Amino acid sequence: MDTADATRGLLNNRELVGSSLYVRNDDPEANRERFLRFLGLLLLLLGMTEYVFGIMVHSPMLSIQFAGSVLAVASALELTHYPNVRYLQSHQAINLLFRTFGTIFYIACMFLNLTHCLEDISDIKSSEHSHDVNETENSAHSHGPDLAVNVFYITIADVIVKSVFTLVYNPLSIHFIGNFVVLVSPPAIAIALYFYNKLELHFFFDWLDHHLEPVTAIALTLICIVIAVFSLHRKKQYLLAEGPKNFKIDEISESVKTKNSSLDKVDHVHASCVWPDGFTVSLKAYIKVEKNNKNWVAQAADDFLNLKSLLHTEIKAKGAKDVIVEPVFVDQNELNPASDPICISTSCHNEDVGCCTIPKTADKA
């Protein structure tokens, strides 16, 4: 009986990190992840179906839907790896990799679809050729009414699944409207085009009526490419490890000096953005010491702990996630820079502690 209770306790306390049972069933976040994985599976099936039917009917709108499905699935891949890397610092970089891959693949598919659409309307200068092309298009799409109806049902499923997915997830890491335009608007417009052709409506001149799908696909493709490129631009600072725009170390340094005058300066500052938000900072804090004082080592250690706490507080208030402070103890009476203590070592950096060594000096006879 005790063994069973212990086992249930392990499950409830999430001790089984590598198992699919490591989260309690009543955990809202776990339920959300399961639901998103289910949507990802539906999107994968939709994408495969859209790819097959896109080849059969040569539909540019269906090609756009396929590209959107791949984008959604690629961004949701992070959910399949998330339980295994939940406690690893690198898991956010993996998420960024999946999202970037999906966006780049999406842009490539859209450019390819754009060339096909431009080819479809290349008869704009020849009415006779336009008539021939229309007959070719009709024959290409005349695979029977059942095929058109199947594509229509696929499109309805696509708009429903992607609408729900867009409401609960942010695949492009931008505003909801951008995700909606990229994922939901293509199948919605495809449904409108289906009824336009089904009801044999003629709201435009003949050429545009006969080329309404490729013309619409061109306009939608250009809009979606702009949105996808904007999404990549938003990721640039994380992909290139750029520094945060509004991070000013001089202001922080002056603020810390007013609270602890033992800080001489802050130098060798390296700040880089970390996905999905925030940034990391590593720096050297030059701390004033008086080596003539026999207790200078203990005083320097106290000053470092205090300055480290102040710097962590000030920098994290600006949005930093991790702050590494490497101390350098400086005696103002020693003007020779070579006499500065050495504070850089693997253990010091990893443990984030002050483990400086004092340079050896030649003994005087």
PLY file of the C-alpha trace (Angstrom):
ply
format ascii 1.0
element vertex 365
property float x
property float y
property float z
element edge 364
property int vertex1
property int vertex2
end_header
0.00 0.00 0.00
2.86 2.35 0.85
4.49 1.62 -2.51
1.32 2.56 -4.41
1.00 5.80 -2.45
4.62 6.64 -3.15
4.14 6.00 -6.85
1.12 8.29 -6.99
3.11 10.92 -5.13
5.87 10.76 -7.71
3.38 11.24 -10.52
1.68 14.15 -8.80
5.00 15.84 -8.08
6.12 15.52 -11.72
9.11 13.39 -10.91
8.82 11.45 -14.17
10.05 14.26 -16.41
10.82 12.08 -19.41
7.46 10.32 -19.38
4.21 11.42 -20.92
2.70 11.00 -17.44
4.89 13.61 -15.81
2.06 16.18 -15.64
-1.17 15.84 -13.73
-4.34 15.55 -15.76
-5.85 18.60 -14.07
-2.96 20.88 -15.06
-4.42 23.56 -17.38
-1.10 24.07 -19.16
-0.77 20.34 -19.80
-4.30 20.18 -21.20
-3.54 23.13 -23.44
-0.41 21.41 -24.76
-2.35 18.22 -25.48
-4.98 20.18 -27.36
-2.32 22.00 -29.39
-0.64 18.70 -30.26
-4.00 17.38 -31.44
-4.45 20.48 -33.62
-0.92 20.01 -34.94
-1.77 16.45 -35.95
-4.90 17.64 -37.75
-2.86 20.31 -39.53
-0.33 17.70 -40.60
-3.08 15.55 -42.11
-4.61 18.61 -43.77
-1.26 19.63 -45.23
-0.66 16.19 -46.72
-4.17 16.13 -48.18
-3.81 19.64 -49.60
-0.51 18.72 -51.21
-2.04 15.71 -52.99
-5.16 17.54 -54.15
-3.09 20.60 -55.08
-1.17 18.47 -57.57
-4.38 17.01 -58.97
-6.33 20.25 -59.48
-3.44 22.74 -59.92
-5.15 25.22 -57.60
-3.03 28.22 -56.48
-5.35 28.82 -53.51
-4.90 25.24 -52.37
-1.12 25.71 -52.66
-1.36 28.71 -50.33
-3.35 26.62 -47.87
-0.68 23.91 -48.02
2.07 26.45 -47.30
0.10 27.73 -44.31
-0.36 24.20 -42.99
3.39 23.56 -43.16
4.04 26.84 -41.34
1.59 25.92 -38.58
2.96 22.38 -38.20
6.59 23.58 -38.13
5.85 26.13 -35.42
3.96 23.51 -33.41
6.88 21.05 -33.55
8.26 22.70 -30.43
5.33 21.20 -28.53
6.48 17.67 -29.32
9.96 18.36 -27.88
8.93 20.61 -25.04
8.42 17.93 -22.33
11.89 16.48 -22.96
13.69 19.82 -22.78
11.51 21.66 -20.27
14.39 22.14 -17.83
17.10 22.83 -20.39
18.21 26.38 -21.07
18.53 25.65 -24.77
14.87 24.71 -25.30
13.92 28.27 -26.26
16.55 28.23 -29.02
14.99 25.01 -30.34
11.60 26.70 -30.44
13.06 29.62 -32.37
14.69 27.20 -34.83
11.38 25.47 -35.59
9.52 28.75 -36.05
12.21 30.19 -38.30
12.29 27.04 -40.43
8.51 27.16 -40.86
8.54 30.82 -41.87
11.36 30.42 -44.40
9.72 27.33 -45.93
6.44 29.24 -46.12
8.05 32.15 -47.97
9.72 29.74 -50.42
6.39 28.00 -51.16
4.67 31.33 -51.65
7.29 32.55 -54.13
6.95 29.31 -56.08
3.18 29.67 -56.11
3.54 33.28 -57.26
5.48 32.20 -60.36
2.76 29.68 -61.21
0.06 32.32 -60.82
1.95 34.75 -63.05
2.21 32.00 -65.64
-1.56 31.45 -65.44
-2.29 35.09 -66.31
0.45 35.44 -68.92
-2.19 35.49 -71.70
-3.36 38.95 -70.71
-2.33 40.47 -74.08
-3.99 37.89 -76.28
-7.74 37.39 -76.21
-7.56 34.40 -78.55
-4.89 32.77 -76.42
-6.95 33.64 -73.39
-9.83 31.64 -74.82
-7.52 28.69 -75.45
-6.10 28.91 -71.97
-9.57 29.02 -70.49
-10.40 25.80 -72.27
-7.14 24.31 -70.98
-7.93 25.46 -67.44
-11.43 24.04 -67.67
-10.09 20.72 -68.88
-7.46 20.73 -66.16
-10.11 21.27 -63.53
-12.64 18.96 -65.12
-11.74 15.96 -63.01
-15.39 15.58 -62.15
-17.68 17.30 -59.65
-16.71 14.90 -56.88
-13.14 16.19 -56.87
-14.27 19.81 -56.61
-16.61 18.92 -53.77
-13.82 17.07 -51.96
-11.57 20.13 -52.26
-14.43 22.25 -50.92
-14.80 20.00 -47.86
-11.05 20.05 -47.28
-11.11 23.84 -47.41
-13.94 24.00 -44.87
-11.99 21.73 -42.51
-8.91 23.88 -43.10
-10.61 27.15 -42.17
-12.12 25.62 -39.01
-8.91 24.01 -37.74
-6.72 27.02 -38.53
-9.20 29.43 -36.96
-9.02 27.51 -33.69
-5.25 27.13 -33.97
-4.80 30.88 -34.52
-6.92 31.66 -31.47
-4.82 29.53 -29.11
-1.35 29.75 -30.68
0.94 32.33 -32.28
2.90 30.57 -35.06
4.37 33.74 -36.58
5.12 35.37 -33.21
3.32 38.54 -34.27
-0.10 40.12 -33.76
-3.21 37.97 -34.05
-4.32 39.79 -37.22
-1.14 38.80 -39.05
-1.61 35.14 -38.13
-5.26 35.32 -39.17
-4.44 36.76 -42.60
-1.74 34.16 -43.28
-3.56 31.06 -42.03
-7.31 31.69 -42.07
-7.94 34.11 -44.94
-6.70 31.77 -47.77
-9.24 28.98 -47.11
-11.97 31.55 -46.40
-11.30 33.28 -49.73
-11.14 29.90 -51.47
-14.65 29.13 -50.20
-15.88 32.48 -51.51
-14.33 31.74 -54.93
-15.97 28.32 -54.95
-19.43 29.81 -54.53
-18.64 32.58 -57.02
-17.92 29.96 -59.68
-20.66 27.60 -58.51
-23.33 30.29 -58.83
-21.81 31.47 -62.14
-21.61 35.07 -60.99
-20.05 37.71 -63.26
-19.19 40.83 -61.29
-16.07 41.64 -63.33
-15.04 41.81 -66.97
-14.56 38.54 -68.83
-10.79 38.19 -68.52
-10.82 38.79 -64.76
-13.77 36.44 -64.28
-11.85 33.69 -66.05
-8.65 34.42 -64.08
-10.15 35.37 -60.74
-8.43 32.60 -58.76
-4.83 33.26 -59.93
-5.29 37.04 -59.66
-6.67 36.68 -56.14
-3.86 34.26 -55.28
-1.25 36.77 -56.50
-2.63 39.56 -54.31
-2.94 37.26 -51.30
0.52 35.78 -51.87
2.17 39.22 -51.88
0.36 40.23 -48.69
1.29 36.99 -46.92
4.94 37.23 -48.01
5.15 40.73 -46.53
3.69 39.48 -43.24
6.07 36.49 -43.16
9.10 38.71 -43.86
7.95 41.03 -41.07
7.82 38.00 -38.77
11.40 37.11 -39.69
12.45 40.70 -39.07
10.97 40.50 -35.58
13.11 37.40 -34.96
16.30 39.02 -36.29
17.47 40.35 -32.94
17.22 36.85 -31.48
18.72 35.04 -34.46
21.70 37.42 -34.56
21.95 37.77 -30.75
21.66 41.54 -31.00
21.68 43.73 -27.93
18.45 45.19 -26.54
17.65 48.61 -27.98
16.80 50.44 -24.75
19.49 48.93 -22.54
21.90 51.65 -21.31
24.60 50.36 -19.01
25.96 53.85 -18.23
22.74 54.85 -16.50
22.73 51.62 -14.52
26.38 52.08 -13.54
25.78 55.60 -12.25
22.74 54.44 -10.30
24.76 51.66 -8.62
27.61 54.06 -7.80
25.23 56.24 -5.81
24.36 53.20 -3.68
27.87 51.77 -3.35
30.85 54.01 -4.04
33.27 51.07 -4.23
32.28 50.54 -7.88
34.90 52.12 -10.11
33.38 51.33 -13.51
31.54 48.72 -15.54
33.25 47.50 -18.70
33.29 44.67 -21.25
29.49 44.56 -21.34
27.94 41.91 -23.60
24.15 41.95 -23.91
22.22 39.68 -26.29
18.50 39.12 -26.80
17.10 35.72 -25.83
13.97 34.22 -27.38
11.09 34.76 -26.80
11.69 37.86 -24.70
14.32 39.30 -22.43
18.10 39.26 -22.77
21.26 38.11 -21.02
24.11 40.32 -19.83
27.70 39.58 -18.89
30.02 42.32 -17.66
33.11 43.16 -15.64
32.67 45.21 -12.50
35.83 47.08 -11.48
35.79 47.34 -7.69
37.96 49.72 -5.67
40.14 48.15 -2.99
42.95 49.27 -0.71
45.55 46.56 -0.55
47.41 48.38 2.20
44.54 47.47 4.49
45.16 44.03 5.95
41.43 43.23 5.77
41.08 44.30 2.15
40.27 40.79 0.91
37.27 40.41 3.22
36.13 43.95 2.46
36.48 43.32 -1.28
34.38 40.16 -0.99
31.63 42.06 0.84
31.70 44.87 -1.71
31.48 42.39 -4.55
28.46 40.62 -3.06
26.70 43.93 -2.52
27.55 45.28 -5.99
26.60 42.00 -7.61
23.18 42.17 -5.94
22.71 45.81 -6.98
23.72 45.14 -10.59
21.45 42.10 -10.79
18.52 44.11 -9.44
19.07 47.12 -11.71
19.70 45.10 -14.89
16.89 42.59 -14.37
14.53 45.50 -13.81
15.26 46.40 -17.45
14.12 42.96 -18.62
17.27 40.83 -18.38
16.84 37.15 -17.60
20.41 36.26 -16.65
23.22 38.51 -15.43
26.84 37.42 -15.01
29.14 39.77 -13.09
32.89 39.16 -13.28
34.72 41.17 -10.60
38.02 42.94 -11.14
39.56 44.41 -7.97
41.51 47.59 -8.58
43.78 49.40 -6.16
43.72 53.09 -7.00
47.30 53.44 -5.75
48.60 50.96 -8.32
48.78 52.66 -11.68
50.23 49.68 -13.54
47.38 47.91 -15.40
49.42 44.70 -15.41
48.93 44.43 -11.67
45.17 43.95 -12.03
44.02 40.63 -10.61
42.93 37.91 -13.01
39.24 37.13 -12.58
38.40 35.09 -15.67
38.33 31.33 -15.35
35.94 28.56 -16.32
34.84 27.82 -12.77
34.42 31.51 -11.94
32.28 32.10 -15.02
30.11 29.02 -14.56
29.52 29.47 -10.85
29.16 33.26 -11.11
31.40 33.88 -8.11
34.39 36.07 -7.42
37.41 33.79 -7.50
40.09 36.25 -8.49
43.77 35.58 -8.09
46.43 38.07 -7.16
49.30 38.38 -9.66
52.59 37.17 -8.28
55.25 39.81 -7.65
58.95 39.26 -7.35
60.15 39.06 -3.77
62.39 41.88 -2.77
65.76 40.93 -1.38
0 1
1 2
2 3
3 4
4 5
5 6
6 7
7 8
8 9
9 10
10 11
11 12
12 13
13 14
14 15
15 16
16 17
17 18
18 19
19 20
20 21
21 22
22 23
23 24
24 25
25 26
26 27
27 28
28 29
29 30
30 31
31 32
32 33
33 34
34 35
35 36
36 37
37 38
38 39
39 40
40 41
41 42
42 43
43 44
44 45
45 46
46 47
47 48
48 49
49 50
50 51
51 52
52 53
53 54
54 55
55 56
56 57
57 58
58 59
59 60
60 61
61 62
62 63
63 64
64 65
65 66
66 67
67 68
68 69
69 70
70 71
71 72
72 73
73 74
74 75
75 76
76 77
77 78
78 79
79 80
80 81
81 82
82 83
83 84
84 85
85 86
86 87
87 88
88 89
89 90
90 91
91 92
92 93
93 94
94 95
95 96
96 97
97 98
98 99
99 100
100 101
101 102
102 103
103 104
104 105
105 106
106 107
107 108
108 109
109 110
110 111
111 112
112 113
113 114
114 115
115 116
116 117
117 118
118 119
119 120
120 121
121 122
122 123
123 124
124 125
125 126
126 127
127 128
128 129
129 130
130 131
131 132
132 133
133 134
134 135
135 136
136 137
137 138
138 139
139 140
140 141
141 142
142 143
143 144
144 145
145 146
146 147
147 148
148 149
149 150
150 151
151 152
152 153
153 154
154 155
155 156
156 157
157 158
158 159
159 160
160 161
161 162
162 163
163 164
164 165
165 166
166 167
167 168
168 169
169 170
170 171
171 172
172 173
173 174
174 175
175 176
176 177
177 178
178 179
179 180
180 181
181 182
182 183
183 184
184 185
185 186
186 187
187 188
188 189
189 190
190 191
191 192
192 193
193 194
194 195
195 196
196 197
197 198
198 199
199 200
200 201
201 202
202 203
203 204
204 205
205 206
206 207
207 208
208 209
209 210
210 211
211 212
212 213
213 214
214 215
215 216
216 217
217 218
218 219
219 220
220 221
221 222
222 223
223 224
224 225
225 226
226 227
227 228
228 229
229 230
230 231
231 232
232 233
233 234
234 235
235 236
236 237
237 238
238 239
239 240
240 241
241 242
242 243
243 244
244 245
245 246
246 247
247 248
248 249
249 250
250 251
251 252
252 253
253 254
254 255
255 256
256 257
257 258
258 259
259 260
260 261
261 262
262 263
263 264
264 265
265 266
266 267
267 268
268 269
269 270
270 271
271 272
272 273
273 274
274 275
275 276
276 277
277 278
278 279
279 280
280 281
281 282
282 283
283 284
284 285
285 286
286 287
287 288
288 289
289 290
290 291
291 292
292 293
293 294
294 295
295 296
296 297
297 298
298 299
299 300
300 301
301 302
302 303
303 304
304 305
305 306
306 307
307 308
308 309
309 310
310 311
311 312
312 313
313 314
314 315
315 316
316 317
317 318
318 319
319 320
320 321
321 322
322 323
323 324
324 325
325 326
326 327
327 328
328 329
329 330
330 331
331 332
332 333
333 334
334 335
335 336
336 337
337 338
338 339
339 340
340 341
341 342
342 343
343 344
344 345
345 346
346 347
347 348
348 349
349 350
350 351
351 352
352 353
353 354
354 355
355 356
356 357
357 358
358 359
359 360
360 361
361 362
362 363
363 364
